[in-house]
């Protein structure tokens, strides 16, 4: 776990596991599991943006869904402001979700095409009953103004908006019940680059205005560098590195993190940058490799990597990495 932080912990995750069963045979019995998230522990501090990055299939989105209990975790503990999230019944969980909201990747699929903006935002206010009925229209108009939309958009349908505008509606819906934590699951990846910048700046403005905490899930390191306070790198269901943004981008410790950072495009074509090319495919999460899960693709692999799983160790103030070579000082 992390140490040396003055900020109060909002969410604490310990030994989280999310396995999905694979059915087979005539009787449809469980024959194996996809180990999407496999025993990870981390904290999210109040008011920060913690980003999760990694290749497709590394467990980023599954971690976010498990935190919200959109998927029921296989094992582990999740505490939100000292409340045991996994121990709550349905009624208690619905009450807690007022404080934990999500912005989805696809701004069109996440909105009901048969509902107007008034109905979409009003539904959240109705379910949580946070504002008297007679004041809900006023609250919806205020939300639209806060996300950069006009009040006369209130009775339009999702198909009447652009992709960036639809995502602003999704952000307004997440804000409607005044949450403490918002999980942004690839919230800008479906948008044009110019619109991405606008939405990212909006998220930062709203974070300051409402004292929000973000868990920002993305595969785009350029976006992550712009919005994050800390960055967590995942590979095949495991955390391989976690650090504050400056430390991770300036001094990455894990070979996988170095490979990811080397793939970021350089604006100046004259500036030379060494690209680290990883060979082979990502192993299957059904049967992950023994030892370090990255050893099948790592250019610095040694025999220990093939047999012993590395622990997530501190390599500096607030900087952790799971690598045998880093731990031994030989890398």
C-alpha positions as CSV (number, residue, x, y, z in Angstrom):
1,X,0.0,0.0,0.0
2,X,1.0,3.6,-0.4
3,X,2.6,5.7,2.3
4,X,3.8,9.2,3.0
5,X,0.6,10.9,1.8
6,X,-1.0,13.7,3.7
7,X,-4.3,13.6,1.8
8,X,-7.2,11.7,3.4
9,X,-8.0,8.3,1.8
10,X,-11.4,8.3,0.1
11,X,-11.3,4.8,-1.3
12,X,-9.2,1.9,-0.1
13,X,-9.0,-1.3,-2.2
14,X,-7.3,-4.4,-0.8
15,X,-6.6,-7.7,-2.7
16,X,-9.3,-7.1,-5.2
17,X,-10.1,-10.0,-7.6
18,X,-12.5,-10.2,-10.5
19,X,-12.7,-13.6,-12.1
20,X,-15.2,-14.3,-14.9
21,X,-16.2,-18.0,-15.2
22,X,-15.8,-19.9,-18.5
23,X,-18.6,-22.5,-19.0
24,X,-18.1,-25.7,-21.0
25,X,-19.5,-29.1,-21.6
26,X,-23.0,-30.3,-22.0
27,X,-24.0,-29.3,-18.4
28,X,-22.4,-25.8,-18.8
29,X,-20.1,-26.2,-15.8
30,X,-17.4,-23.8,-14.9
31,X,-14.2,-25.1,-16.5
32,X,-11.9,-22.2,-16.0
33,X,-11.8,-18.4,-15.2
34,X,-10.7,-15.3,-16.9
35,X,-8.6,-13.5,-14.3
36,X,-9.4,-10.0,-15.3
37,X,-8.2,-8.4,-12.1
38,X,-6.0,-10.6,-9.9
39,X,-5.2,-9.4,-6.3
40,X,-4.6,-5.7,-6.5
41,X,-4.4,-3.1,-3.7
42,X,-4.4,0.7,-3.9
43,X,-5.8,3.9,-2.5
44,X,-7.6,6.9,-4.0
45,X,-7.1,10.1,-2.1
46,X,-9.7,12.9,-1.7
47,X,-9.5,15.5,-4.4
48,X,-7.0,13.8,-6.6
49,X,-7.1,12.3,-10.1
50,X,-5.7,8.8,-10.1
51,X,-5.4,7.4,-13.7
52,X,-5.2,3.7,-14.7
53,X,-3.4,3.0,-17.9
54,X,-2.4,-0.1,-19.8
55,X,-3.1,-2.1,-22.9
56,X,-6.6,-3.4,-23.8
57,X,-7.5,-6.4,-21.5
58,X,-5.2,-5.3,-18.7
59,X,-8.1,-4.9,-16.2
60,X,-8.6,-1.1,-16.2
61,X,-12.3,-0.9,-16.8
62,X,-13.0,-4.0,-14.8
63,X,-11.4,-2.4,-11.8
64,X,-13.7,0.6,-12.1
65,X,-16.8,-1.6,-12.6
66,X,-15.8,-3.7,-9.6
67,X,-15.4,-0.6,-7.4
68,X,-18.9,0.4,-8.3
69,X,-20.2,-3.2,-7.9
70,X,-21.5,-3.1,-11.5
71,X,-19.8,-6.4,-11.5
72,X,-19.7,-8.3,-8.2
73,X,-16.0,-8.8,-7.3
74,X,-14.8,-12.3,-6.7
75,X,-12.8,-11.4,-3.7
76,X,-11.1,-8.6,-1.8
77,X,-12.2,-5.5,0.2
78,X,-13.4,-2.1,-1.0
79,X,-13.9,0.7,1.6
80,X,-15.4,4.0,0.6
81,X,-15.0,6.6,3.5
82,X,-14.7,3.6,5.9
83,X,-17.9,2.0,4.5
84,X,-17.5,-1.7,3.5
85,X,-18.8,-1.5,-0.1
86,X,-19.0,-5.2,-0.6
87,X,-20.9,-5.7,2.6
88,X,-23.8,-3.4,1.6
89,X,-27.2,-4.7,0.7
90,X,-29.0,-3.3,-2.4
91,X,-30.8,-0.5,-0.5
92,X,-27.6,0.6,1.1
93,X,-25.6,0.4,-2.1
94,X,-28.2,2.5,-4.0
95,X,-27.7,5.2,-1.3
96,X,-23.9,5.0,-1.5
97,X,-24.0,5.4,-5.3
98,X,-25.1,9.0,-4.8
99,X,-21.4,9.5,-3.8
100,X,-20.0,7.3,-6.6
101,X,-20.8,8.0,-10.2
102,X,-19.5,7.0,-13.6
103,X,-19.0,8.6,-17.0
104,X,-18.9,6.0,-19.8
105,X,-16.9,5.8,-22.9
106,X,-19.6,5.9,-25.5
107,X,-21.6,9.2,-25.1
108,X,-24.4,7.9,-27.3
109,X,-24.9,4.4,-26.1
110,X,-24.9,5.5,-22.4
111,X,-27.9,7.9,-23.0
112,X,-31.5,6.7,-23.5
113,X,-32.4,7.8,-27.0
114,X,-36.1,7.9,-26.1
115,X,-35.5,10.4,-23.3
116,X,-35.0,14.1,-23.4
117,X,-32.2,15.8,-21.5
118,X,-34.8,16.9,-18.9
119,X,-35.8,13.2,-18.4
120,X,-32.2,11.9,-18.4
121,X,-31.0,14.3,-15.8
122,X,-34.3,14.3,-13.9
123,X,-34.2,10.5,-13.5
124,X,-31.0,10.7,-11.4
125,X,-32.5,13.4,-9.2
126,X,-35.7,11.4,-8.8
127,X,-34.0,8.1,-7.9
128,X,-31.8,9.7,-5.3
129,X,-34.4,12.2,-4.2
130,X,-31.8,14.9,-3.6
131,X,-33.9,18.0,-4.6
132,X,-37.6,18.8,-4.2
133,X,-39.6,18.1,-7.4
134,X,-40.5,21.8,-8.0
135,X,-36.8,22.7,-8.0
136,X,-35.6,20.0,-10.4
137,X,-36.0,22.0,-13.6
138,X,-33.9,24.8,-12.2
139,X,-31.3,22.3,-11.1
140,X,-31.1,20.7,-14.5
141,X,-30.7,24.1,-16.2
142,X,-27.9,24.9,-13.7
143,X,-26.2,21.6,-14.6
144,X,-26.4,22.3,-18.3
145,X,-24.8,25.7,-17.8
146,X,-22.0,24.2,-15.7
147,X,-21.1,21.7,-18.5
148,X,-21.2,24.3,-21.3
149,X,-24.7,23.6,-22.7
150,X,-27.6,26.0,-23.1
151,X,-30.8,25.9,-21.0
152,X,-32.9,25.6,-24.1
153,X,-31.2,22.2,-24.8
154,X,-33.3,20.8,-22.0
155,X,-36.1,19.3,-24.1
156,X,-33.9,17.9,-26.9
157,X,-33.0,14.2,-27.5
158,X,-29.5,12.7,-27.6
159,X,-29.5,12.3,-31.4
160,X,-29.8,16.1,-31.7
161,X,-26.4,16.7,-30.2
162,X,-22.8,16.2,-31.3
163,X,-20.6,13.6,-29.6
164,X,-18.9,16.2,-27.5
165,X,-22.2,17.6,-26.4
166,X,-23.6,14.2,-25.6
167,X,-20.6,13.5,-23.3
168,X,-21.3,16.8,-21.6
169,X,-24.8,15.5,-20.9
170,X,-23.2,12.4,-19.4
171,X,-21.0,14.5,-17.2
172,X,-24.0,16.6,-16.1
173,X,-25.8,13.3,-15.2
174,X,-22.8,12.2,-13.1
175,X,-22.8,15.6,-11.3
176,X,-26.5,15.7,-10.7
177,X,-26.5,13.9,-7.4
178,X,-23.4,15.8,-6.1
179,X,-21.0,12.8,-5.9
180,X,-17.6,12.7,-4.2
181,X,-16.0,10.2,-6.7
182,X,-16.5,10.0,-10.4
183,X,-15.1,7.1,-12.4
184,X,-14.2,8.3,-15.9
185,X,-14.1,5.1,-18.0
186,X,-12.3,6.1,-21.3
187,X,-14.4,9.3,-21.1
188,X,-12.8,11.1,-24.0
189,X,-11.4,8.3,-26.2
190,X,-14.5,8.4,-28.5
191,X,-14.1,12.1,-29.1
192,X,-12.1,14.1,-31.7
193,X,-8.8,15.4,-30.4
194,X,-9.9,19.1,-30.2
195,X,-13.1,18.1,-28.4
196,X,-11.0,15.9,-26.0
197,X,-9.1,18.9,-24.9
198,X,-12.3,20.9,-24.2
199,X,-13.8,18.0,-22.2
200,X,-10.6,17.4,-20.2
201,X,-10.5,21.1,-19.3
202,X,-14.1,21.0,-18.3
203,X,-13.4,18.0,-16.0
204,X,-10.6,19.8,-14.3
205,X,-12.7,22.9,-13.8
206,X,-15.5,20.9,-12.3
207,X,-13.1,19.0,-10.1
208,X,-11.9,22.3,-8.6
209,X,-15.5,23.7,-8.4
210,X,-17.1,20.7,-6.7
211,X,-14.0,19.2,-4.9
212,X,-14.4,16.0,-6.9
213,X,-12.1,12.9,-6.9
214,X,-11.6,11.1,-10.2
215,X,-10.6,7.6,-11.1
216,X,-9.6,8.2,-14.7
217,X,-9.3,5.1,-16.9
218,X,-7.5,5.6,-20.3
219,X,-5.1,4.0,-22.7
220,X,-3.9,7.5,-24.0
221,X,-0.8,8.5,-22.0
222,X,-1.0,12.0,-23.5
223,X,-4.4,12.5,-22.0
224,X,-3.3,10.9,-18.7
225,X,-0.3,13.3,-18.5
226,X,-2.7,16.3,-18.8
227,X,-5.2,15.4,-16.2
228,X,-3.6,13.1,-13.6
229,X,-2.1,13.6,-10.2
230,X,-1.0,10.0,-9.9
231,X,-0.8,7.2,-12.4
232,X,-1.3,3.4,-12.0
233,X,0.0,1.1,-14.7
234,X,-1.7,-2.3,-15.1
235,X,-0.6,-5.4,-17.0
236,X,-2.7,-8.6,-17.3
237,X,-4.7,-7.9,-14.2
238,X,-1.8,-6.8,-12.0
239,X,-0.4,-3.4,-10.9
240,X,3.1,-3.1,-12.2
241,X,3.8,0.5,-11.2
242,X,2.1,3.4,-9.4
243,X,3.6,6.9,-8.8
244,X,2.8,10.6,-9.0
245,X,2.6,11.9,-12.6
246,X,5.9,13.7,-12.7
247,X,7.9,10.8,-11.1
248,X,6.3,8.2,-13.5
249,X,6.8,10.2,-16.7
250,X,10.3,11.5,-15.8
251,X,11.7,8.3,-14.1
252,X,9.6,5.2,-15.0
253,X,10.9,2.1,-13.2
254,X,9.1,-0.9,-14.7
255,X,10.1,-2.1,-18.2
256,X,6.5,-2.2,-19.3
257,X,6.0,1.4,-18.3
258,X,9.1,2.4,-20.2
259,X,7.8,0.7,-23.3
260,X,4.4,2.5,-23.0
261,X,6.0,5.9,-22.6
262,X,8.4,5.3,-25.5
263,X,5.3,5.0,-27.8
264,X,4.1,8.5,-27.1
265,X,4.4,10.6,-30.3
266,X,7.0,13.4,-30.2
267,X,5.7,16.8,-31.5
268,X,9.1,17.8,-32.7
269,X,10.2,15.5,-35.5
270,X,13.8,16.5,-35.1
271,X,13.8,15.2,-31.5
272,X,15.0,11.6,-31.4
273,X,13.3,9.2,-29.1
274,X,14.3,5.6,-28.6
275,X,11.3,3.3,-29.1
276,X,11.1,0.1,-27.0
277,X,9.3,-2.5,-29.1
278,X,7.7,-5.4,-27.2
279,X,7.7,-8.7,-29.0
280,X,5.0,-11.3,-28.8
281,X,1.3,-11.1,-27.8
282,X,-0.2,-10.4,-24.4
283,X,-0.7,-13.7,-22.7
284,X,-4.1,-15.0,-22.0
285,X,-5.7,-13.9,-18.7
286,X,-7.2,-17.4,-18.5
287,X,-3.8,-19.0,-17.9
288,X,-1.3,-16.2,-17.1
289,X,2.4,-17.0,-17.0
290,X,4.1,-18.1,-13.8
291,X,6.3,-15.6,-12.0
292,X,6.2,-12.1,-13.4
293,X,3.4,-11.8,-16.0
294,X,5.4,-9.5,-18.1
295,X,8.4,-11.8,-18.4
296,X,7.3,-13.4,-21.8
297,X,7.7,-9.9,-23.4
298,X,10.3,-8.2,-21.2
299,X,13.7,-7.4,-22.9
300,X,15.4,-7.6,-19.5
301,X,14.1,-10.9,-18.3
302,X,16.2,-13.0,-15.9
303,X,15.6,-16.5,-14.5
304,X,13.9,-15.2,-11.3
305,X,11.3,-13.5,-13.4
306,X,10.1,-16.8,-14.8
307,X,9.5,-18.5,-11.4
308,X,8.8,-15.8,-8.7
309,X,6.1,-13.2,-8.9
310,X,7.5,-9.7,-8.0
311,X,6.0,-7.7,-5.1
312,X,4.9,-4.1,-5.5
313,X,7.8,-2.4,-3.7
314,X,8.6,1.2,-2.9
315,X,11.5,2.6,-5.1
316,X,11.2,6.2,-3.9
317,X,8.8,8.6,-2.2
318,X,5.3,7.4,-3.2
319,X,6.7,5.4,-6.2
320,X,6.1,1.7,-6.4
321,X,7.1,-0.9,-9.0
322,X,6.7,-4.7,-9.2
323,X,10.0,-5.8,-10.8
324,X,12.8,-8.1,-9.6
325,X,15.5,-6.1,-11.3
326,X,14.3,-2.8,-9.8
327,X,14.2,-4.4,-6.3
328,X,17.7,-5.8,-6.7
329,X,19.2,-2.6,-8.1
330,X,20.5,-4.3,-11.2
331,X,18.2,-2.5,-13.6
